[in-house]
Amino acid sequence: MPFMTGPEGQKRLEKWRADAERAAQQAAMRRAQVLRHDWARKRLCEIFGYRRADQWTGYLPPRFNPQAENGSVTFNSADARVALIALLDEINQYDEEHDKEHDGPAEDAI
Protein backbone atom coordinates (compact mmCIF):
# COMPACT_ATOMS: atom_id res chain seq x y z
CA MET A 1 0.00 0.00 0.00
CA PRO A 2 1.95 3.03 -1.23
CA PHE A 3 0.00 5.52 0.89
CA MET A 4 1.23 3.65 3.97
CA THR A 5 4.94 4.09 3.23
CA GLY A 6 7.34 6.56 4.80
CA PRO A 7 6.90 8.40 8.13
CA GLU A 8 3.49 9.88 7.23
CA GLY A 9 2.30 6.54 5.95
CA GLN A 10 3.39 4.90 9.20
CA LYS A 11 1.29 7.42 11.15
CA ARG A 12 -1.73 6.72 8.93
CA LEU A 13 -1.22 2.98 9.36
CA GLU A 14 -1.00 3.27 13.16
CA LYS A 15 -4.19 5.35 13.25
CA TRP A 16 -5.95 2.89 10.96
CA ARG A 17 -4.92 -0.03 13.17
CA ALA A 18 -6.09 1.76 16.32
CA ASP A 19 -9.42 2.65 14.67
CA ALA A 20 -9.89 -0.92 13.46
CA GLU A 21 -9.13 -2.33 16.92
CA ARG A 22 -11.55 0.10 18.57
CA ALA A 23 -14.28 -0.79 16.06
CA ALA A 24 -13.75 -4.52 16.68
CA GLN A 25 -13.97 -4.01 20.45
CA GLN A 26 -17.16 -1.96 20.12
CA ALA A 27 -18.72 -4.60 17.86
CA ALA A 28 -17.82 -7.35 20.34
CA MET A 29 -19.38 -5.35 23.17
CA ARG A 30 -22.59 -4.75 21.19
CA ARG A 31 -22.77 -8.42 20.24
CA ALA A 32 -22.36 -9.57 23.85
CA GLN A 33 -24.90 -7.00 24.99
CA VAL A 34 -27.57 -8.36 22.61
CA LEU A 35 -26.78 -12.06 23.01
CA ARG A 36 -27.11 -11.76 26.80
CA HIS A 37 -30.93 -11.42 26.55
CA ASP A 38 -33.31 -13.91 24.95
CA TRP A 39 -35.82 -11.20 23.99
CA ALA A 40 -33.07 -9.11 22.39
CA ARG A 41 -31.76 -12.09 20.40
CA LYS A 42 -35.25 -12.66 19.01
CA ARG A 43 -35.63 -9.00 18.07
CA LEU A 44 -32.23 -8.97 16.39
CA CYS A 45 -33.25 -11.94 14.24
CA GLU A 46 -36.39 -10.04 13.21
CA ILE A 47 -34.38 -6.92 12.31
CA PHE A 48 -31.83 -8.68 10.10
CA GLY A 49 -33.72 -11.82 9.12
CA TYR A 50 -31.20 -14.12 10.78
CA ARG A 51 -32.07 -17.67 11.75
CA ARG A 52 -29.79 -17.38 14.82
CA ALA A 53 -28.74 -14.25 16.65
CA ASP A 54 -25.17 -15.51 16.99
CA GLN A 55 -24.77 -14.95 13.24
CA TRP A 56 -24.52 -11.21 13.95
CA THR A 57 -20.98 -9.87 14.32
CA GLY A 58 -21.96 -6.77 16.27
CA TYR A 59 -21.62 -4.58 13.18
CA LEU A 60 -23.53 -1.33 13.33
CA PRO A 61 -24.12 0.26 9.91
CA PRO A 62 -22.35 3.63 9.56
CA ARG A 63 -23.96 6.85 10.76
CA PHE A 64 -23.52 8.48 7.37
CA ASN A 65 -24.05 7.13 3.89
CA PRO A 66 -21.09 7.19 1.53
CA GLN A 67 -20.84 10.38 -0.47
CA ALA A 68 -23.38 10.69 -3.22
CA GLU A 69 -22.43 11.56 -6.78
CA ASN A 70 -22.89 15.24 -5.98
CA GLY A 71 -20.42 14.97 -3.08
CA SER A 72 -23.02 15.37 -0.35
CA VAL A 73 -23.03 13.25 2.79
CA THR A 74 -26.40 12.09 4.08
CA PHE A 75 -27.52 10.58 7.36
CA ASN A 76 -28.02 6.81 7.18
CA SER A 77 -31.66 6.30 8.12
CA ALA A 78 -31.87 2.67 6.94
CA ASP A 79 -34.58 0.76 8.80
CA ALA A 80 -32.12 -1.85 10.09
CA ARG A 81 -29.80 0.80 11.56
CA VAL A 82 -32.67 2.66 13.21
CA ALA A 83 -34.15 -0.57 14.63
CA LEU A 84 -30.76 -1.78 15.86
CA ILE A 85 -30.03 1.49 17.65
CA ALA A 86 -33.48 1.36 19.26
CA LEU A 87 -32.79 -2.22 20.38
CA LEU A 88 -29.42 -1.28 21.88
CA ASP A 89 -31.00 1.67 23.70
CA GLU A 90 -33.73 -0.62 25.06
CA ILE A 91 -31.13 -3.12 26.28
CA ASN A 92 -29.19 -0.34 28.02
CA GLN A 93 -32.35 0.86 29.74
CA TYR A 94 -33.31 -2.69 30.74
CA ASP A 95 -29.83 -3.39 32.11
CA GLU A 96 -29.80 -0.15 34.13
CA GLU A 97 -33.22 -0.86 35.65
CA HIS A 98 -32.34 -4.50 36.30
CA ASP A 99 -29.04 -3.59 37.97
CA LYS A 100 -30.81 -1.09 40.26
CA GLU A 101 -33.39 -3.70 41.29
CA HIS A 102 -30.71 -6.22 42.26
CA ASP A 103 -28.20 -3.89 43.88
CA GLY A 104 -27.93 -4.52 47.58
CA PRO A 105 -27.87 -1.76 50.16
CA ALA A 106 -24.87 0.53 50.11
CA GLU A 107 -22.10 -0.46 52.51
CA ASP A 108 -22.51 2.70 54.56
CA ALA A 109 -26.22 1.93 54.98
CA ILE A 110 -25.47 -1.35 56.74
HUSUL-V504650 format. One record per pair of residues at least 12 apart in sequence whose C-alpha atoms are under 8 Angstrom apart, sorted by the first residue. I is the first residue (numbers start at 1). J is the second residue. If there is no record, write none. Layout:
{{I	J} {I	J}}
//
This chain:
{{26	58} {27	57} {27	58} {27	59} {27	60} {28	57} {28	58} {29	58} {30	58} {30	88} {31	56} {31	57} {31	58} {33	88} {33	91} {34	88} {34	91} {35	53} {35	54} {40	87} {40	91} {41	53} {43	87} {44	84} {44	87} {47	80} {47	83} {47	84} {48	80} {60	81} {60	84} {61	81} {62	76} {63	75} {63	76} {64	76}}
//
